[in-house]
Amino acid sequence: MKIPFLLLFFLWEAESHAASRPNIILVMADDLGIGDPGCYGNKTIRTPNIDRLASGGVKLTQHLAASPLCTPSRAAFMTGRYPVRSGMASWSRTGVFLFTASSGGLPTDEITFAKLLKDQGYSTALIGKWHLGMSCHSKTDFCHHPLHHGFNYFYGISLTNLRDCKPGEGSVFTTGFKRLVFLPLQIVGVTLLTLAALNCLGLLHVPLGVFFSLLFLAALILTLFLGFLHYFRPLNCFMMRNYEIIQQPMSYDNLTQRLTVEAAQFIQRNTETPFLLVLSYLHVHTALFSSKDFAGKSQHGVYGDAVEEMDWSVGQILNLLDELRLANDTLIYFTSDQGAHVEEVSSKGEIHGGSNGIYKGGKANNWEGGIRVPGILRWPRVIQAGQKIDEPTSNMDIFPTVAKLAGAPLPEDRIIDGRDLMPLLEGKSQRSDHEFLFHYCNAYLNAVRWHPQNNPRERNPLTPASEPRFYEILKVMQEAADRHTQTLPEVPDQFSWNNFLWKPWLQLCCPSTGLSCQCDREKQDKRLSR
C-alpha cells in the first residue's frame, strides 16, 4: 500500500505545484503617461478597463521605468537589469534603434524572463512591438529575434511605430534631413552661384569640370534623399509572424484589433497549460492611429482616441479570461515603457503627446515625468483588491517576480537589479527592497534615487539652506553611485555606429517583384478563409 500512497502523494505535489503557478500576462503601452488613465487621476480620457484592472488589484504610485526611452527600457524590463549592463544603452545621442537592418540588439547571452519561463514549461508569446534588434551577421540568423530570446510565438513589429511608417504624418528624421541634406544642398548651391559669378566677372577661371562635379554632388544628395523617403517605410515598417514577413509595409487598418485577436487566440490555445503573454501595444507612440470605431470619439483628439482603443483591447483580454474562467489564476501587469512624449506635436500643430500628471518632464529625460509610469498588478486569488502602494518599484522587478512564481531559479552568473514584488503585493513587507535606484540618460548615470521620497513635483531644488542634511544626503548617494558603477563590466556597445547603421545584407524583404518589398499576406489569408 505504501507505493501507491507515495505515488498519489507525489502526483498531488506535482499538481499542487502546477496549480500554484499562475498564467502571466504582461501588458505594455508605448509612451503612455501616468496622467492618462482614469485610475491615476485623468477625468476626461475614458479608460474603464484599465481602471477595472486597478480596482481589482494593486496600483503602484511610484513605479519607475529603468530608462526614459523605448529600447533601453524594454531591455531592462526583459532582463531585470539596467540596460547599461547589456550594452543596450547608447553612448551617443540616439538611444533607440531606427532601422530593422541594424546589427545591434539584445545580446544572445542575455537571459529574459521568457527564457526562464519557457524552461519551466510555460508557453510563451510576444504580440506587438519588440524594438530589441533582429539579426547579427546575416538576415537569416535572427540572433536578436524574440524567438531567440525565449518566446515560442511572435506576431508584431520588430522595430517600432514611427511617423515615417504612416504616410502624411511627418518624419522622425527631420533634424537629420536639415543637417545631411538641406544644409549640404544650400552650400553646394551657394558655391555654384559664387563660382559662376566670379567666372563671369573674369575674377576667377573656373574649369567646367568643377561645375559638373558640384552639380553631380547635388544630384547625388537629392537622389539619396528621395530614395530614403521612398524606401524607408517598406524596409522598416512591416509585420511579422515568427520569422516570416506577413505585411510590408504594415497597414494601420484595424491594427489594434488584429493584435487583440492574436493575443486572444494564444490564450485560447493554452487554457490547459501555463502561459506567458507579453502584449506590447503600438499605442500611443506616434504615428497615432485608431480604427473607425474610435476615431473622433474622445475629448483629446487622435491621442485620446488611441488611448481609448487600447483600453478597449485590455477589456477584451479581461473579458476572455472571465469567459475561460482563468482570471483567478492569471497575474496581469499593466505599464508603459516610459512617460508620455509631452513635446510631441504634429506638423499641423496638433498635440500628439499625453499627460504625466503633476510630474515634470517626459519621454527622453529623467525628470519624474519621463520615468514614473503606470504600474498595475492583478491576481485575484492572491493579491488583495483595491490596494495602493507608494513604495519605489521598477519595471525591472517583473523579471524576478515572474521567475519566482514560475519556479525558475534566478541566474547566478550576473547581477539582477530587479526585486521580487510579491512581498509588497501580498502585504508581507511594507518597504521596497530598492534602497537606491539609478537613473540613466542613455549610458550616462544621470540621477540617484534614495528611498526617502522628496518633492515628487521637482519644483524646488534642495539646497544647503533648505535641507540641513544636504551634504550628508549627497555623500550617501555618491557612495551608492560609486558602489553601483563598480559593478558595471565593460560590454560590447550595441549602439556603436557599426551596430546602429543600416546594413543592406541584413535587410528583410518579402518575396515580391523588383525592389518594391511589398506584400500583404494578412489580406490573402483572409480571402482564403472566406
Summary of the structure (lengths in Angstrom):
residues: 530
radius of gyration: 25.6
end to end distance: 58.9
largest distance: 114.9
contacts: 1757
relative contact order: 0.20
helix: 39%
strand: 14%
